[in-house]
Amino acid sequence: MPRFVRKMLPHLVLLVYVFIILFPFVFVLFSSLKETNDQIVNAPFGFPVQLAFDNFADAWSQAKISRYFFNSAYLSVAAAVSAILLASATAYALSRMRMDKISKIIYQFVLLGMLIPGNVLFIAQYILIQKMRLLDTHWALYLPYTAGALPFSVLLIVAFMRAIPHELEEAAVMDGLGVIRSFFRIILPLALPALVTVFIINLLGNWNEYLLSNFFISSDKLKTLPTGMVGFRDAFQTNYPLVFTGVIISVLPILVVYAFLQRTIIEGLTAGGVKG
């Protein structure tokens, strides 16, 4: 095989892979900008003849996507931030505890949560939420979202914090800082790549979650995007441009967030994996 072909072959494989990954999204994007169903049926892979940006305004206002979007946004962000605060405090204690045996037991106990699939806990979660009288409230989603994110969050943040030199905290103590102030002023800023990584992963999981939101929430005004989109699809199933527009609206925020923070995410994953 010629040298030129050997060099180009990996790039060609990557281009084919990128095309396969992006093709469905491009198809949905083009379809959302078409005016009628006939344009989608007659030219499913063609560029829109006239860009119908009104589809986004109609989907946002008429189809109540704005309500579902807001519910998903604040629930996902609130649960992700809560998980970061709890996981970072737990990780700080586990990475700095001088009682090695106890810290290992606690650490392994927390990580046991990663071995249990979330769907297995569904019935137990439903019974617990029902007894707490939280069904059909956003607390029914906020609490499981936060608790379910803790094992992986603790795992990644502990691996990152163990790489932070203890001398920094000793110097902070010499300057008069206590444990809490050292945690917020020194440890958290240094662990920012890991925190951002955990935040994005948890945000993505909360944003796409369907099972709990489908069974725990029944009021239309409290539904999140995944469950709200089901009703949106049924109500507008004869208007495919609006259906595709709803899909774009539900996917776009995550793509934008990841595009701006991808370097920090990669840094957090690699640093936690190598140094941990």
Phi and psi in degrees as a GROMACS rama.xvg file:
@    title "Ramachandran Plot"
@    xaxis  label "Phi"
@    yaxis  label "Psi"
@TYPE xy
-59.6284  152.4  PRO-2
-62.9434  -39.1468  ARG-3
-61.1132  -40.6042  PHE-4
-67.6361  -39.4868  VAL-5
-62.9896  -35.7349  ARG-6
-73.6928  -36.462  LYS-7
-80.7594  -24.1582  MET-8
-59.4189  -47.3011  LEU-9
-60.4536  -37.916  PRO-10
-66.6955  -38.3995  HIS-11
-65.3838  -40.5488  LEU-12
-61.8336  -42.6574  VAL-13
-65.8304  -37.9214  LEU-14
-64.186  -40.8671  LEU-15
-64.5278  -40.9518  VAL-16
-63.6299  -44.7363  TYR-17
-62.4753  -39.9955  VAL-18
-62.6764  -42.9739  PHE-19
-63.4902  -39.0509  ILE-20
-71.1382  -42.1281  ILE-21
-83.8789  -20.8839  LEU-22
-57.8161  -47.6787  PHE-23
-60.6386  -40.0651  PRO-24
-66.3344  -41.4  PHE-25
-63.9123  -39.8095  VAL-26
-61.172  -45.4135  PHE-27
-65.2649  -40.305  VAL-28
-63.2518  -47.4553  LEU-29
-62.2476  -40.0222  PHE-30
-66.2249  -34.9522  SER-31
-69.4256  -19.7912  SER-32
-97.4182  5.03933  LEU-33
-92.2699  154.602  LYS-34
-85.637  -37.0711  GLU-35
-131.597  166.337  THR-36
-65.2718  -33.6877  ASN-37
-61.5137  -37.4041  ASP-38
-64.8836  -34.3184  GLN-39
-73.4427  -41.3628  ILE-40
-70.7167  -43.5728  VAL-41
-75.1698  -34.1757  ASN-42
-137.452  72.1783  ALA-43
-62.5234  -29.1515  PRO-44
-109.359  9.99468  PHE-45
-87.5605  158.021  GLY-46
-73.5579  142.068  PHE-47
-56.8517  136.028  PRO-48
-64.5816  -43.1811  VAL-49
-137.706  125.341  GLN-50
-68.0942  118.78  LEU-51
-99.8878  78.1693  ALA-52
-71.1764  -14.24  PHE-53
-63.9055  -21.4286  ASP-54
-58.8187  -37.1537  ASN-55
-69.7562  -40.007  PHE-56
-66.0123  -40.4131  ALA-57
-66.4577  -44.0925  ASP-58
-65.5842  -36.8089  ALA-59
-69.2867  -40.21  TRP-60
-96.0984  -53.392  SER-61
-71.079  -36.9082  GLN-62
-93.5526  6.41582  ALA-63
63.2833  22.9117  LYS-64
-65.6352  -29.3244  ILE-65
-59.2657  -39.3666  SER-66
-66.6248  -47.2237  ARG-67
-63.6992  -38.4326  TYR-68
-62.7398  -45.2209  PHE-69
-64.105  -43.0037  PHE-70
-60.0716  -46.411  ASN-71
-64.9426  -39.6672  SER-72
-64.4286  -52.1677  ALA-73
-74.9658  -31.6541  TYR-74
-67.7652  -45.0708  LEU-75
-63.829  -45.5261  SER-76
-67.9248  -44.9752  VAL-77
-61.9964  -44.7236  ALA-78
-67.6904  -38.8344  ALA-79
-66.738  -41.7584  ALA-80
-66.277  -41.9661  VAL-81
-62.4861  -41.4424  SER-82
-63.736  -38.0938  ALA-83
-64.9266  -44.9015  ILE-84
-62.7072  -46.4983  LEU-85
-67.6897  -43.2798  LEU-86
-68.4596  -39.0976  ALA-87
-67.9821  -38.8614  SER-88
-65.4527  -42.7525  ALA-89
-64.1641  -43.6857  THR-90
-64.7709  -37.4313  ALA-91
-63.5502  -42.7035  TYR-92
-65.8658  -43.2443  ALA-93
-68.8899  -34.8712  LEU-94
-81.1651  -14.8379  SER-95
-117.803  -1.62775  ARG-96
-67.1792  136.958  MET-97
-87.5105  -11.5593  ARG-98
-89.5831  90.7976  MET-99
-61.5102  -44.7129  ASP-100
-64.606  -45.1838  LYS-101
-66.2358  -41.7378  ILE-102
-64.5574  -37.6666  SER-103
-65.8169  -41.0486  LYS-104
-63.3259  -46.0069  ILE-105
-63.7843  -42.087  ILE-106
-62.39  -44.8778  TYR-107
-67.5605  -34.7707  GLN-108
-64.9493  -40.4152  PHE-109
-65.2386  -40.8016  VAL-110
-71.8916  -15.3708  LEU-111
-60.2072  -26.5755  LEU-112
-62.6581  -23.6845  GLY-113
-75.6354  -18.3194  MET-114
-86.6527  -10.4085  LEU-115
-104.234  115.736  ILE-116
-60.3818  142.842  PRO-117
-61.3422  -35.2131  GLY-118
-65.9109  -26.8579  ASN-119
-65.3539  -31.1585  VAL-120
-87.6288  2.70075  LEU-121
-60.382  -48.4544  PHE-122
-63.4632  -43.7403  ILE-123
-63.4495  -40.5177  ALA-124
-64.123  -40.5099  GLN-125
-63.6828  -44.6113  TYR-126
-63.5978  -42.3345  ILE-127
-63.8501  -46.4948  LEU-128
-63.5905  -37.2368  ILE-129
-65.4444  -43.5973  GLN-130
-67.4559  -28.8298  LYS-131
-81.8284  -2.95816  MET-132
58.701  43.4801  ARG-133
-111.593  3.42076  LEU-134
-61.4518  144.759  LEU-135
62.2513  33.6495  ASP-136
-133.608  160.221  THR-137
-71.5126  -16.5807  HIS-138
-64.1417  -29.0435  TRP-139
-65.0218  -21.1191  ALA-140
-101.828  -38.7312  LEU-141
-60.5877  -45.4402  TYR-142
-66.0275  -48.8104  LEU-143
-64.6197  -36.481  PRO-144
-60.8921  -44.9953  TYR-145
-68.4391  -46.9553  THR-146
-66.3579  -40.0305  ALA-147
-67.1713  -21.9681  GLY-148
-87.1941  -10.9221  ALA-149
-66.5149  -45.6559  LEU-150
-56.8108  -52.2121  PRO-151
-65.4339  -37.594  PHE-152
-63.6672  -44.3647  SER-153
-63.5355  -42.1247  VAL-154
-57.0741  -48.5768  LEU-155
-72.4397  -41.9176  LEU-156
-71.5131  -36.262  ILE-157
-61.293  -44.0446  VAL-158
-60.9452  -35.1616  ALA-159
-76.4783  -42.8301  PHE-160
-68.8029  -28.8411  MET-161
-66.1973  -19.901  ARG-162
-85.5954  -9.76115  ALA-163
-80.1559  125.548  ILE-164
-61.4794  139.049  PRO-165
-68.3206  -21.8485  HIS-166
-61.7531  -28.7845  GLU-167
-63.7485  -41.4119  LEU-168
-71.3206  -35.2485  GLU-169
-64.464  -38.9438  GLU-170
-66.8248  -35.9753  ALA-171
-65.6054  -38.8644  ALA-172
-64.394  -39.7773  VAL-173
-62.6706  -29.5585  MET-174
-86.0599  0.41704  ASP-175
99.0573  8.29538  GLY-176
-85.462  139.646  LEU-177
-86.1335  -172.948  GLY-178
-65.7048  -45.6181  VAL-179
-65.8289  -45.6776  ILE-180
-66.5822  -35.5054  ARG-181
-65.2221  -37.7137  SER-182
-62.7418  -46.4922  PHE-183
-79.8791  -32.259  PHE-184
-91.9599  -24.8275  ARG-185
-117.292  -55.2229  ILE-186
-68.3251  -51.0542  ILE-187
-61.1947  -44.5089  LEU-188
-61.5527  -37.8076  PRO-189
-70.5266  -28.9612  LEU-190
-91.6948  13.693  ALA-191
-56.2467  -43.3896  LEU-192
-57.3208  -41.5652  PRO-193
-67.6813  -38.2266  ALA-194
-65.989  -41.8183  LEU-195
-65.051  -40.6521  VAL-196
-61.0407  -47.6148  THR-197
-62.9691  -39.9647  VAL-198
-61.7841  -46.6376  PHE-199
-65.9572  -42.8719  ILE-200
-63.6209  -44.317  ILE-201
-67.7083  -39.4322  ASN-202
-61.2808  -43.6394  LEU-203
-63.155  -43.161  LEU-204
-64.7771  -42.1392  GLY-205
-66.9717  -39.1492  ASN-206
-64.6605  -36.8152  TRP-207
-94.2637  -3.12361  ASN-208
-64.1051  134.817  GLU-209
-123.29  -41.0321  TYR-210
-60.2637  -54.5823  LEU-211
-64.8339  -43.5155  LEU-212
-66.4399  -26.6054  SER-213
-74.8239  -36.0743  ASN-214
-98.3586  -24.4875  PHE-215
-90.8927  -19.9257  PHE-216
-118.517  126.705  ILE-217
-117.14  -26.1651  SER-218
-72.587  134.168  SER-219
-63.6528  -34.1049  ASP-220
-71.6491  -14.2831  LYS-221
-104.229  -2.68177  LEU-222
-69.745  151.119  LYS-223
-95.4365  177.823  THR-224
-59.8782  -46.3862  LEU-225
-58.166  -44.16  PRO-226
-78.3161  -34.7501  THR-227
-66.0344  -32.7257  GLY-228
-67.9491  -25.6085  MET-229
-64.8741  -48.3727  VAL-230
-65.6659  -34.8187  GLY-231
-62.9071  -41.1365  PHE-232
-65.2217  -40.8955  ARG-233
-67.9644  -37.2698  ASP-234
-75.106  -29.9685  ALA-235
-120.827  32.6754  PHE-236
-66.3712  -19.9363  GLN-237
-87.9395  -6.18621  THR-238
-116.016  84.1716  ASN-239
-65.1005  -35.5745  TYR-240
-57.1512  -38.8711  PRO-241
-70.3837  -35.9195  LEU-242
-62.288  -46.9712  VAL-243
-65.5436  -33.7096  PHE-244
-63.6093  -40.887  THR-245
-61.9474  -37.9382  GLY-246
-63.7477  -43.5309  VAL-247
-61.6441  -43.6855  ILE-248
-62.6233  -36.0485  ILE-249
-75.7038  -25.6546  SER-250
-94.5115  -32.3939  VAL-251
-58.4481  -43.7057  LEU-252
-57.9474  -41.6653  PRO-253
-65.9935  -39.7958  ILE-254
-62.9965  -41.0661  LEU-255
-66.0529  -45.6342  VAL-256
-61.7251  -44.6397  VAL-257
-66.5609  -36.2697  TYR-258
-62.3179  -37.1333  ALA-259
-80.9818  -26.0832  PHE-260
-115.626  11.8045  LEU-261
-64.0254  -35.924  GLN-262
-64.6848  -41.3756  ARG-263
-67.1371  -37.0285  THR-264
-63.3416  -47.4505  ILE-265
-63.2068  -39.9494  ILE-266
-63.2473  -40.6204  GLU-267
-66.7507  -41.374  GLY-268
-67.3176  -45.74  LEU-269
-70.0307  -41.2496  THR-270
-65.9089  -42.411  ALA-271
-65.1313  -36.2673  GLY-272
-74.445  -34.6352  GLY-273
-84.7697  -42.4219  VAL-274
-85.2103  -19.9878  LYS-275
